[in-house]
């Protein structure tokens, strides 16, 4: 019998320089699994797995240039470079970019200090120390899970109106939670505040401008949606029944003598 000429094959090129190279035989360098896979960021043909992480690797399909962004989302190279420039500028100047401020709900149409240290060492005219309030889930784990705005999930609810914080609390899903008291330096408009951290200069620099919700702003959100707030995602458990949730809130109302 005559010899059989075996067809040549090309190892699949997906992730060929990465942590899980495919190398399955193919006719064109792409196996059937990876020939049509798309980049989760731009939609172009994916060529690699996202290798961000340590014990748990991200693994999302990416093209050659898209990256794991600083906010956890996958972004184009241009967006990633812009994020890196923002981080560098922030580390150099202490001033957040407009995008960074807007993402946390801080108004950008007014001027204010970079951080609490700058405020306390500068002109304090127009700023007053005021008690503010927030809500947080109770747990024994690492992490912070506050009440946030549904439509703007990176914006934590902080208000100087004590009655409003209870209104919000009662509208949330019943979970074991607590009221957080924050002493803040707040501007005259009541829209920007800095949590008072007086232990060290480092902590004062870490106290960045915060979005402060006014009474009318919270009422407007409730007018548009009967439940405009939610608990920050990521924590499982901490559920309690409606009765215990109501009793928890009533206990805090009595303690603070809310009318």
C-alpha positions in Angstrom: 0.0 0.0 0.0 1.1 3.6 -0.5 1.8 5.9 2.3 -1.0 8.3 3.5 -0.1 12.0 3.5 -1.4 13.5 6.7 -2.9 17.0 6.4 -1.0 19.8 8.1 -2.6 21.4 11.1 -2.0 24.7 12.9 -2.3 25.0 16.7 -5.1 27.3 17.8 -3.6 30.8 18.5 -6.1 31.7 21.2 -4.1 32.8 24.3 -0.9 31.5 22.8 1.2 33.7 25.0 -1.2 33.7 27.9 -1.9 31.5 31.0 -4.1 29.0 29.2 -2.9 28.6 25.6 -5.4 26.5 23.6 -3.1 24.9 20.9 -5.9 22.6 19.5 -5.2 21.5 16.0 -6.9 23.6 13.3 -6.7 24.5 9.7 -6.4 28.2 10.1 -5.0 28.9 13.6 -8.4 29.0 15.3 -10.2 26.0 16.7 -14.0 25.7 16.4 -14.5 27.1 19.9 -12.3 30.2 19.5 -12.9 31.0 15.8 -16.0 33.0 16.5 -15.5 34.2 20.1 -15.8 38.0 20.5 -14.0 40.5 22.7 -16.3 41.4 25.7 -15.2 45.0 25.3 -15.3 46.0 21.6 -16.9 43.0 19.9 -13.9 42.2 17.7 -12.4 38.8 17.4 -11.0 37.7 20.8 -7.4 36.3 20.9 -6.7 36.0 24.6 -8.1 35.6 28.1 -8.0 38.4 30.6 -5.2 37.5 33.1 -6.0 40.0 35.7 -6.2 38.5 39.2 -4.1 36.3 41.5 -5.8 33.2 42.9 -8.9 33.9 40.8 -8.1 35.0 37.2 -10.7 37.0 35.3 -10.6 35.0 32.2 -12.9 37.2 30.0 -12.3 37.0 26.3 -10.4 40.0 24.9 -8.9 41.2 21.6 -5.2 42.1 21.5 -5.6 45.7 22.8 -8.7 45.9 25.1 -7.9 45.8 28.9 -9.3 45.1 32.3 -10.2 48.6 33.4 -9.5 50.2 36.7 -13.2 50.1 37.5 -13.4 46.3 36.9 -15.0 46.6 33.5 -13.3 45.7 30.3 -12.4 48.7 28.1 -10.7 49.7 25.0 -7.0 50.6 25.0 -7.9 54.3 24.7 -10.2 54.3 27.7 -7.7 52.3 29.7 -4.9 54.8 28.9 -7.3 57.7 30.0 -8.0 55.9 33.2 -4.3 55.4 33.9 -3.7 59.1 33.2 -6.5 60.0 35.7 -4.9 57.8 38.3 -1.5 59.3 37.7 -2.8 62.9 37.9 -4.8 62.1 41.1 -1.6 60.6 42.7 0.4 63.7 41.7 -2.1 66.5 42.4 -4.7 64.9 44.8 -7.5 66.2 42.5 -10.0 63.8 41.1 -11.0 64.1 37.4 -14.5 65.3 36.5 -15.3 61.7 35.4 -14.2 60.3 38.8 -16.3 62.9 40.7 -19.3 62.5 38.5 -19.1 58.7 38.9 -19.6 59.2 42.7 -22.3 61.8 42.2 -20.2 64.8 43.3 -21.3 68.0 41.5 -18.6 69.4 39.2 -20.2 72.8 38.5 -18.7 74.3 41.8 -15.2 74.5 43.2 -14.1 72.7 46.4 -10.9 71.5 48.0 -9.3 68.2 46.9 -9.7 66.6 50.3 -10.4 67.3 54.0 -6.8 68.2 54.8 -6.8 71.0 52.1 -10.2 72.2 53.5 -9.1 72.4 57.1 -5.8 74.1 56.2 -7.4 76.6 53.9 -10.3 79.0 53.9 -13.2 77.4 55.7 -15.7 80.2 54.9 -18.9 78.6 53.6 -18.2 75.3 55.3 -19.8 74.0 58.5 -19.5 70.9 60.6 -22.8 69.0 60.4 -24.0 65.5 61.3 -24.8 63.3 58.3 -26.3 59.8 58.0 -25.8 56.7 55.9 -26.9 53.1 56.0 -24.9 49.9 56.0 -25.5 46.1 56.1 -24.4 44.4 59.2 -21.9 41.6 58.7 -18.7 40.1 60.1 -16.8 40.1 56.8 -14.4 42.4 55.0 -16.2 45.0 52.8 -18.6 47.9 53.0 -22.1 47.5 51.7 -24.1 50.7 52.0 -27.4 51.9 50.7 -26.9 53.2 47.1 -29.0 54.8 44.4 -30.5 52.2 42.0 -30.0 54.3 38.9 -26.5 55.3 39.9 -24.9 52.2 41.7 -21.6 53.9 42.5 -23.3 56.6 44.5 -23.7 56.0 48.2 -26.6 57.6 50.0 -25.4 60.2 52.5 -27.7 62.9 53.8 -27.8 65.5 56.6 -31.6 65.1 56.9 -32.2 62.5 59.7 -35.9 62.1 58.8 -35.0 61.3 55.1 -32.5 58.6 56.1 -35.3 56.8 57.9 -37.6 57.2 54.9 -35.0 55.5 52.8 -34.3 52.8 55.3 -38.0 51.8 55.4 -38.1 51.6 51.6 -35.2 49.1 51.4 -35.3 45.3 51.3 -35.4 43.9 54.8 -31.9 43.0 55.8 -29.9 43.2 59.0 -28.5 46.8 58.8 -27.5 49.8 60.8 -27.5 53.6 60.8 -24.1 55.2 60.3 -23.5 58.7 61.9 -20.9 60.8 60.1 -19.7 64.1 61.2 -19.0 66.0 58.0 -17.8 69.4 56.8 -20.6 70.4 54.4 -20.8 73.4 52.0 -23.5 76.0 52.3 -25.5 74.4 49.5 -25.5 71.1 51.4 -24.4 69.2 48.3 -20.7 68.4 49.1 -19.2 67.1 52.3 -16.0 65.6 53.8 -16.1 62.9 56.5 -14.2 64.2 59.5 -11.1 62.1 60.0 -8.8 63.9 62.4 -6.3 61.1 63.4 -3.6 61.9 60.9 -2.7 63.9 57.8 -2.9 60.7 55.7 -6.5 60.0 56.8 -7.4 63.6 56.1 -6.1 63.3 52.6 -8.1 60.1 52.2 -11.3 62.0 53.0 -12.4 63.0 49.5 -15.4 65.1 48.6 -18.7 63.2 49.0 -22.1 63.7 47.4 -24.6 64.9 50.0 -28.3 64.4 49.2 -30.7 67.1 50.2 -34.3 66.5 51.4 -35.9 67.7 48.1 -33.5 65.6 46.0 -34.5 62.4 48.0 -38.2 63.3 47.7 -37.8 63.8 43.9 -36.2 60.3 43.6 -39.2 58.8 45.5 -41.6 60.7 43.3 -40.1 59.0 40.3 -39.8 55.5 41.9 -41.3 54.2 45.1 -38.1 52.3 45.8 -35.2 54.3 44.3 -32.5 52.9 46.7 -31.0 49.5 47.2 -28.3 47.7 49.2 -24.9 47.6 47.5 -24.5 44.1 45.9 -21.9 41.5 46.9 -23.0 40.3 50.3 -25.1 37.1 50.6 -27.3 36.6 53.7 -28.1 39.2 56.3 -31.8 38.8 55.4 -34.3 39.3 58.2 -38.1 39.2 58.2 -40.3 42.3 57.8 -41.2 42.4 61.4 -37.7 42.3 62.8 -36.6 44.9 60.1 -39.4 47.2 61.2 -38.5 46.8 64.9 -34.9 47.5 64.1 -35.7 50.8 62.5 -38.2 51.8 65.2 -35.6 51.1 67.9 -33.2 53.5 66.1 -36.0 56.1 65.7 -36.7 56.0 69.4 -33.1 56.2 70.3 -32.7 59.4 68.2 -36.1 60.7 69.0 -37.1 61.2 65.4 -40.4 63.0 65.1 
